[in-house]
């Protein structure tokens, strides 16, 4: 069902095309050079979740879905596939982003790879983002 390409600058999860007249299933791609995962609907970016890597931890700090795509469940699809990619890469999750944190409370299958947000991580992230 899903094929994954090698993770160079970006990877994509390929989903089957929609039936005639219906939009294709959303596609999530990892854009490593920009430190984010993007979700595409009909080849248009509908949203993203941004992160920074700290050793073996992927620190998610922002998730957004464009207003034109709100209410379609795309944030959940995006975050679930991003977190699954983190697991496949052998990394851990730090949910600074409020949406990612709420998602993790409802999806305990990622609890084993989730680390708490600490003041030290927040200081490090602020430094990384130039805040």
C-alpha positions as CSV (number, residue, x, y, z in Angstrom):
1,X,0.0,0.0,0.0
2,X,2.7,2.5,0.9
3,X,6.1,2.9,-0.6
4,X,8.9,4.8,1.0
5,X,11.7,6.4,-1.0
6,X,15.2,6.8,0.4
7,X,15.4,9.7,2.9
8,X,17.7,12.2,1.2
9,X,16.2,15.7,1.1
10,X,12.7,14.4,1.3
11,X,10.7,11.2,1.5
12,X,7.1,10.6,0.6
13,X,4.5,8.1,1.5
14,X,2.8,7.3,-1.7
15,X,-1.0,6.8,-1.5
16,X,-3.2,5.5,-4.3
17,X,-4.9,8.2,-6.4
18,X,-8.5,9.0,-5.8
19,X,-11.3,8.0,-8.1
20,X,-12.3,10.3,-10.9
21,X,-13.8,13.5,-9.5
22,X,-12.6,12.8,-6.0
23,X,-9.4,14.2,-4.6
24,X,-6.4,11.8,-4.1
25,X,-5.6,10.6,-0.6
26,X,-3.3,13.1,1.2
27,X,0.4,12.4,0.9
28,X,2.9,13.1,3.7
29,X,6.5,13.9,2.8
30,X,9.5,14.5,5.0
31,X,11.5,17.6,3.9
32,X,14.6,17.0,5.9
33,X,16.4,20.1,4.6
34,X,13.6,22.3,6.0
35,X,13.1,20.3,9.2
36,X,9.5,19.5,8.6
37,X,6.9,17.1,7.4
38,X,4.4,18.4,4.9
39,X,1.0,17.1,3.9
40,X,-0.1,17.5,0.3
41,X,-3.7,17.3,-1.1
42,X,-3.8,17.1,-4.9
43,X,-0.1,18.1,-5.0
44,X,-0.7,21.3,-3.0
45,X,0.8,21.7,0.5
46,X,-2.1,21.8,3.0
47,X,0.0,21.9,6.1
48,X,3.2,21.1,8.0
49,X,4.7,20.0,11.3
50,X,8.1,21.5,12.1
51,X,10.9,20.0,14.3
52,X,14.5,20.2,15.2
53,X,16.6,17.2,16.0
54,X,18.6,17.0,19.2
55,X,20.7,13.9,19.3
56,X,18.3,11.0,19.0
57,X,15.2,13.1,19.8
58,X,13.0,14.9,17.3
59,X,11.6,18.0,19.0
60,X,8.2,19.0,17.4
61,X,7.4,22.6,18.0
62,X,4.8,23.7,15.5
63,X,1.9,22.2,13.4
64,X,-0.4,24.1,11.1
65,X,-3.0,23.3,8.5
66,X,-4.0,25.9,6.0
67,X,-7.5,27.3,6.5
68,X,-8.7,26.0,3.1
69,X,-8.1,22.4,4.4
70,X,-9.3,22.8,8.0
71,X,-11.7,20.3,9.5
72,X,-10.7,17.4,7.2
73,X,-8.6,15.5,9.8
74,X,-5.3,16.3,8.0
75,X,-3.4,17.3,11.1
76,X,-4.0,13.9,12.6
77,X,-2.8,12.1,9.4
78,X,0.2,14.4,9.2
79,X,1.3,13.9,12.8
80,X,0.6,10.2,12.9
81,X,2.8,9.6,9.8
82,X,5.5,11.9,11.1
83,X,5.6,10.1,14.4
84,X,5.7,6.7,12.7
85,X,8.7,8.0,10.7
86,X,10.4,9.0,13.9
87,X,9.9,5.5,15.2
88,X,11.2,3.9,12.0
89,X,14.3,6.1,12.2
90,X,14.9,4.8,15.8
91,X,14.4,8.2,17.3
92,X,12.4,9.6,20.2
93,X,9.7,12.3,20.3
94,X,9.6,15.5,22.3
95,X,6.1,17.2,21.9
96,X,6.6,20.9,22.5
97,X,3.9,21.6,19.9
98,X,0.5,21.6,21.7
99,X,-1.2,19.7,18.8
100,X,1.4,16.9,18.9
101,X,1.1,16.8,22.7
102,X,-2.7,16.4,22.5
103,X,-2.3,13.8,19.7
104,X,0.1,11.7,21.9
105,X,-2.4,11.7,24.8
106,X,-4.9,10.0,22.5
107,X,-2.4,7.7,20.8
108,X,-0.6,5.7,23.5
109,X,1.1,3.6,20.9
110,X,3.8,6.2,20.8
111,X,4.3,6.5,24.6
112,X,7.3,4.2,24.5
113,X,9.3,6.7,22.3
114,X,8.0,10.0,23.9
115,X,10.1,12.1,26.2
116,X,8.9,14.9,28.5
117,X,9.3,18.5,27.6
118,X,11.7,20.1,30.1
119,X,12.8,23.6,30.7
120,X,16.3,22.6,29.4
121,X,14.7,21.4,26.1
122,X,12.7,24.6,25.8
123,X,15.9,26.7,26.3
124,X,17.7,24.6,23.7
125,X,14.8,25.0,21.2
126,X,14.7,28.8,21.7
127,X,18.4,28.9,20.9
128,X,17.9,26.8,17.8
129,X,15.1,29.0,16.6
130,X,16.9,32.2,17.4
131,X,14.3,33.4,19.9
